[in-house]
């Protein structure tokens, strides 16, 4: 494998990013291109949220000659075979997924088909074409409600409470299987509530901002004491890039790591609303509702392992990140 031109940063030359037009994926493409990598982005522009939003996410990346976009589904084995045959890939960052805890309750079958079946198709293509480096986007939801906070990667994550969580844990297990059988160097990253510009419109911060600007009430599930560990998108991307470098180490055996990506600073929903009010300079109206099935009550990442393995520490706190999000949100709204 050659590592040009990205080798100046310890990165591979050609990287496939699945889910490239999504929230994290599009930020990642921008970063990899800035670091000198050639990026092949794969996305099926699923109707989960508007296609125009996803295409706007990639507008900057597609202006770069190092970016190539392929439209297709990770479940399509024929498409993957053609892609891996035509393009000499050095590594894969797998972020494509059918997202959402609550949507997975209403439609579990496509969630499992994409997140498990699609991941298997991708791993098989990597095996056939001897692509030996993978970063897999997992989720803090794999811990369920039975884990003790802060959640440590050493805890047994075998009690998921939604099909989405189960699908992400299954993905991790598949990745480990291919690591064990075929020497795949892999890092699975359990992201804790990523937010920032381009955040998916169904996620809480984006949804709340939209409703607040429209003067509508925010649906608040429970008493507001549920907690989340929030991670700014630039920090999530930094963790991915560091993980990609790790997969290039000449370790024997090749690495397999499962790492939390969070701040270990959980914030209650009531506290989030206060911070969002400050960032948007607008007081929200609240519509209190019962807790929803499938939602975990609390998340908090133990960051000891990711600091030790990657030397990673998040840099952007919630308040600063919300200010940046609010600036982006209002700029997009004003140009709509």
N, C-alpha and C positions, 0 to 999 in steps of 0.2 A: 504494500500500500504506500502511495506517495502522499505527502502531507503538504502540498503546495496548492494555492498560496497561503492557506490558513495556518501553516505551520509556524509562522512568526508569532502566533499567539498560542501555540500548542494545540491547535484545532485541526481537524481533518479538512481535506480540500473540498469534497462534495458531500453534502449532508441532505438527507431526505427528512423533511418535516411534515408529518401527517397532521391534519387539522390546522393547516398553515393560515387559513383565513380567519381563524377564531381569535378570541381575546388574547390568550397567552401566546398562541402560535404566531400571530402577526407581529407582536412585539419581539418575539424570538427571531423571526426572519430578519427584522430590521437590525437586530444586534449581530447576528451571524454575518450578515452582509458587511456591516461596519467593521467587523473583525477580519474580513478578507476571505470568507468562505464563499463557495458557490452553493446556492440553496435551490433544491428542487422541492417545491411546495405541492402537497397533495391535499385536495379538499373536494368534497362532494356538494358543497353549498346546500346542505340539508335545510329544509324549511322550518326547522325548530325556531329560528328567528330570521328576519328579512335578509335575503340575499344581498340587497344593496348595502346593508350595514357591513356584511363580511367583505364585500368587494372594496368598500371604502377603507376597511382595515388594512388592506394590502396595497393601497394606492402608492404609498411611498416606496415600498419594497419593489414593486413592479417597474419603477423607474430605473432600477439598478440593473445593469446588464448581467450581473451575476445571479439574478433571480429567474427561475423558470417555474411557471404554474401549470400543474396538470389537474384537470377536473375529473374526479372519479372517486369510487367508493373502496374503502379498504377490504370490503367483503368480496370484491371482484378479483378472483384469483388470476383470470386472464389478463386483466389490466396490470396487476402487480408483476406478473411474469414479464410482460412487455416492457414495463418501466425498468425493472432490474436488469433486463437484457440490454436495453438501449443505453442506460446511463451507468457508468462505473461509479457506484456509490461506495463511500468509505464508512458511513455511519448513518444511523436512523434515530430521530427523536420522535417518539410516538405519542402525540397529543390528541389525535382524532378519537372522538367518543360520542356516544349518545348521552348527553349530560342530564343532570337534574335528579335529585332524590324524589321529589313529588311526581314529576312526569313518569318516573320509572314505576310508580305504584299504579298509574293508569294504563301504562303501556309497557309491561315488563319484557315482552318478547323482542321488540326491536332493540331495547337496551342490551339484552343478553346477546342478540345476534351481532350487533356492532361491536360491543365492548369485549366480548369473549371470542366470538367467531371471527370478527375482523382482525383481532390481535393475533389469533392463530394463523390466519392467512398471511399476515405480515411476517410472522416468525418463520413460517415455512419458506417464504420467498427469500428471506435473509439466509436461511440455512442452505437453500439450493445454490445461491449465488455467493456464498462465502463472505457475507457482510457480518463482521464480528463485533460491532460496537452498537449499543442501544441505550438510550435513555427513555424510560417509560413514565408517563404522567399518571400517577395514581392519586389517591384522595385520602384525606383524614377521615372520611366517612367509614373507612374499613374498620376503625376501632369500635364502632357501635356505641352503645351506652354502658357497656360492662367494664370499660377500661378505667383505670385510676389516673387522674390528671396529676401532673402533665403526662401526656401519652408518650410512652417510650417504645421505640421500635422493637424492643425485646418482649413486649407484651404480646400475648397470643391474640391475634385478631381473627377470631373464628365465630363471632356473634354479630354479623351485620344485620341491620334492621331495615334495609331497603334493597330492592333488586339492583339499584345502581351501586350501592356499597358492595354487594356480593360480586357484582361483575368486575369491579376494580380489584378486589382481593383475588378473584380468579385470574385476572390478568397478571398480577404479580406472580402467582404460582406457575402460570405458563412460562413466564420469562425465566423463572428459576429452573424449570425443567429443561429449557433450551440451553441455559448456562451449564447445567450439569451434564447434559448429553453431548452437546456440541461445542462447548468452550466459549459460549457467547459472553463477552464482557458487558455487564449490564448494571445500570443503576435505576432503581424504582424510587420516584420522588412522591411522597405523600404531601400534597399541597393543602395548606390550611387557609381557606377562605381568601382567595386572591381577589384583589380589587384594584381599581385605577382606571385611567382612560381606556376606552374601548370595552369596558366590562360588559358582559352579556346583559341584554335588557331585562331578562327575567330574574337576575340576581338582586338581592335585597337593596344594596346601596343604590344601584342604578334605578331600580323600580321605585324606591322611596323618593329619589330626586325628581323623577318624572312626575310622580303624583303630587309632590309638594309644589312644583312649578305650575301644575295645572290647578292647584287649589283644592285637590281632592284628599280624602282621608286615607291614611296609611293603614293597611291591615296588619295588626300586630298580634302575633300568635303567642298566647300565654301572658304571664305577668310582666314580661320584659326583663326577667332575671336570667334568662338563658344567655349563655356566653359563647363567644367565638374568638378565635385567635386569627387576627387579620394580617395578611401578607401583601405588601405592595407589589405590583406586577413587575417592576424593574428588579426587585429582589428575587422574585421567582425565576426570572430569566437568568439572573446571575448564577443561581443555584444550578440551573440546567446547563449552562456553559461550563461551569466547573465540573459538573458530572461528566460532561462529554470529554473533557480533558482526561478525567480519571480513567475512562474506558480505553484511552490510548496508551496507558501505562503498560510496560512489558512485563506484567506480573504473571507468575505461574503458581497456581492456576489464575486465569483471568478473574477480574473482580466481579463480585455480585454484592450489591449493597441495596438496602432499603433505608431511606432517609426521610425524616420529617423536614418540611420546609415551612417554618412559621416563626413567630417572634417570641413565643412563650410569654405573651402578655395578653391573656384573654380579657375581652371587654363585653360587658352585658349589653343586651339590646337597648336598654334605657340609656346607657352611656353612649352607645353609638348614635342614637337619635339626638342627644345633646350635641355631640361633635358635628353631626351632619347639619343641624340647625345653625351652628356657628359658621360652617364652611359655605352654606348656601344663603346665609343671612335671611333666613325665613323660618318661622315657627311651624312645625307640622301639626296637622289634626290627626288624631289617632282613632282607629276603629279596633277595639280590643276583641280578639276572637280566641277560641280554645286552641291549645297546642295541636299540631297536625301529626298524623301518623307518619313514621319514617324519619322524622327530624330528631337528631340527637340534641340533648339538652345543653351540652357543654363541649367545647373543644379547647385543648391547650397542648401545644407541642413541646416535648422535651427536645432541646436543641443541642444537647451535649454531643451526640454522635455526629451530626452534620458539621458542627464546628471542628471536631477532631478529624473527620475524614476529608472534608472539603476545605477546611479553613473558612467556612462561610458564616457570616453574621449579617442579618438584614440591617439595612441602613435607614430606611424610610419608615417613620412611625405613622400611626393612624391619623393624627391630626394633619400632619404635613401631606400625607397621601390624599386625604379628603379634600384639602385645598386644591391640590393638583387635579383631582377628579372633577371638582366643581368648575374649575376654569375650563377644562376640556368639555364638560357637559354643556355649559352655557355657550361655548363657541360652536359646538355642533348644532345646538338648538337654534342659534341665531342664523346659521347658514342653511337650515332646513327649508 
